[in-house]
Each structure stands twice: as C-alpha cells, then as structure tokens.
Amino acid sequence: MSSNTIYTHGHHESVLRSHSWRTAQNSAPHLLPYIKPHMHILDIGCGPGTITLDFAQLVPEGHITGIEPSPGAVLSQARQIAQERGISNVEFKEGDIFELREMFGTGKFDIVHVHQVLQHIDRERVAEALMQMRAVTKPGGIIAAREVDFAAMTWFPVSEGMKEWGDTYQLVARANGGEPDAGRRLVSWALKAGFARDEIMTSAGTWCFSTPEEREWWSKLWADRTLSSNFKTTALKSGLADEEKLNRIAASWMEWGKSEDGWFAILNGEIICRVD
C-alpha cells in the first residue's frame, strides 16, 4: 500500500482479528506448491504476520521479509508472534510497495507475494506496483497475488440491510482510491505490467462461513468494522453514509449471524506470474 490511498479497513482491532485468522493454508494455497526450503520471500502488506510466519517455516534454509507501510503496532505484533513461535528466519520492516526497487535493489527474492493488497492501492497505479514487484524478483522467480472480489461475494439469507452493506462498501473503497473488485482484474493488471499471457497462471479460491461459530465470528467482525474502523471514517467524511445507516448495516450483520441457515461465500482471484 501507499500513502497515495487510504486503507479502507485501517488497523482497528476488528480488522486485525480477521488478518490474524489468515494462514498460508487458507490464504495462499495457490503459492504453496512453489515454495522450496532454500527460498528468499518478500511478503508485502504482511499485517500481523501470520501468513508470513507460515512461509518462514516452509523455508528453513531461506529467509522471509514482511513489510507494511505503517511502522505502528501491527509490526510490533508480528515480531511478537515470531518470537512466541520461535521463528528467527524472518524480519518485519516498514516499506512501501512503490519503493521496492529502492529498498531492495533488483533480483533479490525468489518469490514476491501479496495478499489482499492490490485492491487497496491507487487503482491507476497497480501495474506500476506489479512492475516494482517484478524488479525485485530473481530471474526464474515468481510473483504471487490473491485478491478478493467484493461484487462476487454472495450470502443467504438475502436482506436489504446486507445489500446496503455491499453497495456502501463499493462506494467507500472507491472513494479511498482502491478497487474492491480486484480479483477479476489480476490478469489484466499483470498484462499491463508487461507480463506475457503465457507467463500468467490463474486460479480462484474461496472462503466460506456457515457454521454457528463461523457466523458469529464473521458477523461480529463486520459489525465492528462498520462502526469502528476506517470504513466508518471514510463513509461519514465522504457523505456516503450517516450514523443511522451504519447502525442499520451493523444490525443487519448481526441478524445474518443469528440465522441458522446463514451462509457467506467469498471469491478470491489468484495469479502466479513467472519472471524471466
């Protein structure tokens, strides 16, 4: 991410609650077959580091670097988790996706990875970000990206309140300069960054929340985000919602979470790009 855009979610506790749930297994399955024990990996937008640290355990003879654009508490949390798990072949540092070449030079990493990052940067500069990622990747290495597609999310039961959330999220994300439907655009962005079509491998992955425990966790998380995260700040500042609307959306999330037949599915676009 870059200071040119506003991170739609921010680092409120409700956001980190979601990020800390992520693992390499549930969030980077498209990349796992390519990871070898000796590799050096860059994880951009590492957050609290749960995916990063899973990668580190897969490269015992290698090293992984996780970067975040903000030097705040999220990086301290990542370092603390690394210490608790006894993982030493990792470092976490402040860094901007648009300054990778300046930070690392060229041809440094075997794998450069982003997860749910490209949707939040300036949508007119995504190709530039991918070019930066390509520059710091070794010849023969790969770039891996996984991005959600908000318009492709689907759920049951259907309600006006949940539809209102989906419509409002689209507006807020775009007001922040990002692209909420990033998953479907990954191939297009990679082509604009100079990759040939036969250098781009594509796939899709899903998350699904339906058990009572999953519904309770997911609905509470989004109700809290609606009322407490950067989502609320931008919605109010941009005139896209008022307090009444946000309270109504949060209540709709909690109502969905109590539905015995509740089901929520998320589609993620995935790409692996070969660097020559």
C-alpha positions in Angstrom: 0.0 0.0 0.0 1.0 3.6 -0.4 0.3 6.9 1.2 -1.5 7.9 -2.0 -4.6 6.0 -0.9 -6.4 5.4 2.4 -6.6 1.8 3.6 -10.3 1.2 3.7 -10.1 -1.0 6.8 -7.3 0.5 8.8 -5.8 -1.4 11.7 -8.7 -1.4 14.1 -8.8 -4.4 16.4 -11.7 -5.8 14.3 -9.5 -5.7 11.2 -6.5 -7.4 12.9 -8.9 -10.0 14.3 -9.6 -11.0 10.7 -6.0 -10.8 9.5 -4.7 -12.9 12.4 -7.1 -15.7 11.3 -5.3 -16.0 7.9 -2.7 -18.7 7.4 -0.7 -19.8 4.4 -3.0 -22.8 4.1 -6.3 -20.9 4.0 -5.0 -17.8 2.2 -2.2 -18.8 -0.1 -2.9 -22.3 -1.3 -2.1 -21.3 -4.9 1.5 -20.5 -3.9 2.4 -23.4 -1.5 3.4 -25.9 -4.3 6.1 -23.4 -5.5 7.8 -22.8 -2.1 11.2 -24.6 -1.6 13.2 -24.8 1.6 16.1 -22.5 0.4 14.0 -19.6 -0.9 14.0 -16.0 0.0 10.5 -14.5 0.0 9.1 -11.0 0.2 5.6 -10.6 1.7 4.1 -7.2 1.0 1.4 -5.9 3.3 2.2 -8.6 5.9 -0.1 -7.2 8.6 0.3 -9.2 11.9 2.5 -11.7 10.1 0.5 -15.0 10.4 0.9 -15.9 6.7 4.5 -14.6 6.6 5.5 -16.8 9.6 3.9 -19.8 7.9 6.0 -19.1 4.9 9.1 -18.8 7.1 8.6 -22.3 8.5 8.4 -23.6 4.9 11.9 -22.1 4.1 14.1 -23.3 6.9 17.2 -22.8 4.8 15.9 -19.5 3.4 14.6 -16.2 4.7 11.4 -14.1 4.5 10.9 -10.4 4.8 7.5 -8.9 5.6 6.8 -5.2 5.0 4.0 -2.9 6.0 3.6 0.8 5.0 2.9 1.8 8.6 5.5 1.3 11.4 2.8 1.1 14.1 1.6 -1.6 16.4 0.9 -4.1 13.7 4.6 -4.7 13.0 5.3 -5.0 16.7 2.5 -7.6 16.9 4.1 -9.5 14.0 7.5 -9.5 15.7 6.0 -10.7 19.0 4.2 -13.6 17.3 7.5 -14.6 15.6 9.2 -14.6 19.0 6.4 -16.6 20.6 6.6 -19.2 17.8 10.4 -19.3 17.9 10.9 -18.3 14.3 14.1 -16.5 13.5 14.5 -16.6 9.7 12.1 -13.6 9.3 12.3 -9.8 9.6 9.5 -7.3 9.6 10.0 -3.7 8.5 8.3 -0.6 7.2 8.1 -0.5 3.5 6.0 0.8 0.5 5.1 -1.3 -2.5 6.0 1.6 -4.8 9.6 1.8 -3.3 10.6 -1.9 -3.5 13.5 -1.3 -6.0 14.8 1.5 -3.9 14.6 -0.7 -0.7 16.0 -3.9 -2.0 17.7 -3.4 -5.3 16.9 -5.8 -8.2 16.7 -9.6 -8.3 16.6 -10.1 -4.6 13.8 -12.6 -4.0 12.7 -16.0 -5.3 9.0 -15.2 -4.5 7.3 -11.8 -4.1 3.8 -12.2 -2.5 0.8 -10.0 -1.9 -2.5 -11.0 -0.3 -5.4 -8.6 -0.3 -3.1 -5.6 -1.0 -3.6 -4.5 -4.6 -7.3 -3.8 -4.0 -6.3 -1.0 -1.6 -3.6 0.9 -3.6 -4.3 3.6 -6.2 -6.2 1.7 -8.9 -4.4 3.7 -11.6 -1.0 2.5 -10.3 -1.5 -1.2 -9.8 0.5 -2.1 -12.9 3.3 0.1 -11.6 3.2 -1.8 -8.3 3.5 -5.1 -10.1 6.5 -3.8 -12.1 8.2 -2.9 -8.8 7.5 -6.4 -7.6 8.9 -7.8 -10.8 12.1 -5.7 -10.4 13.0 -7.2 -7.0 12.3 -10.8 -8.1 15.1 -13.0 -9.3 15.1 -14.3 -12.9 13.2 -17.6 -12.8 11.3 -16.4 -9.7 7.6 -15.8 -9.3 5.1 -13.1 -8.2 2.0 -14.3 -6.4 -1.2 -12.3 -5.8 -4.5 -13.2 -4.2 -7.3 -10.6 -4.1 -10.9 -10.7 -3.1 -13.7 -9.7 -5.5 -16.4 -7.9 -3.4 -19.0 -7.9 -6.2 -18.7 -11.7 -6.4 -19.4 -12.2 -2.7 -22.7 -14.0 -2.1 -24.8 -14.8 1.0 -28.0 -16.1 2.4 -30.4 -15.1 3.7 -30.7 -12.1 1.5 -31.8 -8.8 3.2 -31.9 -5.2 2.3 -29.5 -4.4 5.1 -26.8 -6.7 3.7 -27.3 -5.4 0.2 -26.9 -1.9 1.6 -23.6 -3.0 3.1 -22.3 -4.4 -0.2 -23.3 -1.3 -2.1 -21.9 1.0 0.5 -18.6 -0.9 0.7 -18.1 -0.5 -3.0 -18.6 3.3 -2.8 -16.3 3.7 0.3 -13.5 1.6 -1.2 -13.5 3.6 -4.4 -13.7 6.9 -2.5 -10.4 5.7 -0.9 -8.9 5.3 -4.3 -8.9 1.4 -4.4 -10.6 -1.3 -6.4 -12.9 -3.6 -4.4 -13.4 -6.0 -7.4 -9.7 -6.6 -7.7 -9.9 -10.4 -8.0 -11.3 -10.3 -11.6 -8.7 -7.8 -12.7 -5.5 -9.6 -11.8 -4.8 -10.9 -15.2 -5.5 -7.5 -16.8 -3.2 -5.7 -14.4 -0.4 -8.3 -14.9 -0.6 -7.8 -18.7 -0.4 -4.0 -18.3 2.7 -4.6 -16.1 4.4 -6.3 -19.1 3.9 -10.0 -18.4 3.1 -12.1 -21.4 -0.2 -14.1 -21.2 1.7 -17.4 -21.1 3.7 -16.2 -18.1 0.5 -15.7 -16.0 -1.2 -18.7 -14.3 -4.6 -18.2 -12.9 -6.8 -19.8 -10.3 -9.5 -18.9 -7.8 -10.0 -19.7 -4.1 -12.9 -19.4 -1.7 -13.6 -18.7 1.9 -17.0 -19.8 3.3 -18.6 -19.0 6.7 -21.6 -21.0 7.7 -21.3 -22.9 11.0 -22.7 -21.2 14.1 -19.1 -20.4 15.2 -18.1 -19.0 11.8 -21.3 -16.9 11.5 -20.9 -15.5 15.0 -17.2 -14.6 14.3 -17.7 -13.2 10.8 -20.9 -11.2 11.6 -19.5 -9.6 14.8 -16.2 -8.8 12.9 -18.1 -6.9 10.2 -20.5 -5.2 12.5 -17.5 -3.9 14.5 -15.7 -2.8 11.3 -18.8 -0.9 10.2 -19.0 1.0 13.4 -15.3 1.4 14.4 -12.8 1.1 11.6 -11.6 3.4 8.8 -14.6 2.2 6.8 -16.8 4.3 9.1 -14.5 7.3 8.9 -14.5 7.5 5.1 -18.2 6.7 4.9 -19.1 9.7 7.1 -16.4 12.1 5.7 -17.4 11.3 2.1 -21.1 11.6 2.8 -21.7 8.0 1.7 -23.4 7.1 5.0 -24.6 8.6 8.2 -24.7 7.2 11.7 -28.2 5.8 11.2 -27.2 4.0 8.1 -24.1 2.5 9.6 -26.0 1.3 12.7 -28.6 -0.3 10.4 -25.9 -2.1 8.4 -24.2 -3.3 11.6 -27.6 -4.6 12.9 -28.1 -6.4 9.6 -24.8 -8.2 10.0 -25.7 -9.3 13.5 -29.1 -10.5 12.3 -27.4 -12.5 9.5 -25.1 -14.1 12.0 -28.0 -15.4 14.0 -29.6 -17.1 11.0 -29.4 -20.9 11.4 -29.4 -21.2 7.6 -26.8 -18.4 7.2 -24.1 -18.8 4.5 -21.5 -16.4 3.2 -19.0 -17.2 0.4 -16.1 -15.1 -0.8 -14.3 -15.5 -4.2 -10.6 -14.7 -4.4 -8.8 -14.3 -7.7 -5.2 -15.7 -7.8 -2.3 -15.3 -10.1 1.2 -16.7 -10.4 3.5 -14.7 -12.7 6.8 -16.1 -13.9 9.7 -13.6 -14.1 12.2 -14.2 -16.9 
